[in-house]
Amino acid sequence: MSRHLDRTKEAGLAYLLIAPALVLAVVFIIYPFMRNFSLFLYHAPPYPGLPSHFAGLSQFTTMLTSSTFLQGLEATLLYTVIVVPTGVLLGLILAVVAHQKLKGMAIYRTIFATTAVSSVAVAAVIFGTFMNPVLGLLPWLGINPNPPILQSPTWAMLAMGVIGLWQFMGLSFILFSAGLQSLPEEVLEAARIDGASEVGVFWRVTVPLLSPTIFYAITVGTIGAMYTFGQMDLLVGPFSAQYVHVNTLAYQIYQYVVTEPNPGLAACISIALFIITAVITFVNFRFLERRVTYAN
Amino acid sequence: MATVAFRSVAKQFGDKSVLKGLDLEIADGEFLVLLGPSGCGKTTALRMVAGLESPTSGDIEIDGVAVTDLPPRERDVAMVFQSYALYPHLSVAKNIEFPLRQTQMSKAERAAKVTEAATMLGLADLVHRKPRELSGGQRQRVALARAIVRNPVCFLMDEPLSNLDATLRAQTRSDIVTLQRRLGTTTIFVTHDQVEAMTMGDRIAVMHEGVLQQVGTPTELFFNPANAFVAGFVGNPGMNLIHAARGDGELRVGEQSLGAGPATGTGPVLVGVRAEDLVLDPSGVDAICTGVEILGAEVHLLCSIGEDHVVVRQSATAPRPGIGEACGLRAAGNGVLLFDPTSGQRLS
């Protein structure tokens, strides 16, 4: 009997301890997720208080065939392709450079890592200033295209990509720095003794040993890139975004909630984005993780 | 195959001097063991031959040529690490093949060499496995196969048996010796385990605090240690070292006789006597039995004579004192050596 009581008490304590995390999960993850499904199925009015009606999948099918959605999908994928592979590669290169035992490296390490913790607003202000057609650094260097970069359908997405890259590179740098520090030094030494040059050691040993980090960086970078809209909103704005092809799906969700309320459509896009991200992540796991070697 | 030589090699890490002017020559085809406690500089010395550390001063020579400034890949040496340092992303076959891929060798030739090395080490059935799918002993053999496959001028082994269990260690010990004899490749083997050193080395170089203490065959080191450190470190158990005084052909602890001493000389000495040469004798010096280790046919009695701790080896069937009981000890036989109590250098 007393054992039974003890167990009940123990279980009570356990629930008490997980309660804060559970409350947060319910409020910020589970409820919004469920609510999103209900918005997806019901045609909600743009203003509160008006009745909503069941729409089934009709909102979703309409969205799938709309040119805005397809253009948004294209922009999202293009942005991801610009940011992720380059960010992974540059992060790796910077981490390798910073891993050298040279004087003053701590300063470089801090500089490289800072971009990861800068907010998108900061990044947007910095790059916005660079690209400003009147006051910016680029015009001062003689690069002043017409129309200006942020108003050009050709260059705007690249500019968004550069900002995303600048931010992601910091995260990628931190991940690879940690990865490099945890590499078994003796394995690298063995490769040197076995006759490999420094370049050979890098490609044939370091990179394969970093494969779990590369895989993680690609996965996290892709998911992050698929949900980007900050710099688009801050530098281009909702009215030009579509015209200059930077109207990513995440930005469309934001617009359908804030600037031209259509909660049903926002919910549909968010579910589509969720499915697309899930598929890409699954493909990542299916095809990339096979090439990953975990040391032990 | 080649000779290897250390010429006045010193190494500093910051303020710490880990190697103080090492002079040592290893003959062609020799199996030399670098023996010493942790921090004695033996691994640093080995890594210098590999090119993984560079000396602060002095030179490393391979076959009479200074290689001090050459990178590891140009030295044609092979190393086996304590952790085995296998490439975790490569199969056993690819691990063994790795050194060959850095050469101009054809694919067919490489495959033949890999098969030969794998077969020699009993890995033929495991070539497609990844290192993580192997046991410690198997990984060890892959590391050895990777070392022998390209026929280097010298094998460098850094405590390669430390991670193996006792049975496997004894087996691998003799496997490595057999392999080395068969290949005739100069080998430098680093260990802190004097049993490994005694059973494997043609010669043993004993190191302590960055200084080479003595180089010699296992028998020389055991019977003729140059100083008290070597005497105490080599052998299992090491030689007992007892603070005593000599005079009138007698060795004394206080007023009591430990045994016969040299006819000449007086004053304090450190008496070195092996466990088997120290016997229970009520007329000897006073001692207290502090412990008993039963090893089967024989036992080790752990005793203390004043501040000195000694081990007495005797038959398990012989009468022995209980723990905490007093007993008398005497040095018998010809194995008694004398050392200077200050410098530790051998006197007799």
Interface residues (C-beta under 8 A of the other chain):
Chain A: P184 E186 V187 E189 A190 A191 R192 I193 D194 G195 A196 S197 G200 R204 V205 P208 L209 S211 T293 Y294 A295 N296
Chain B: A50 G51 L52 P71 P72 R73 R75 V77 A78 M79 F81 S83 A85 L86 Y87 P88 H89 L90 F98 P99 Q102 T103 K130 R132 R146 R150
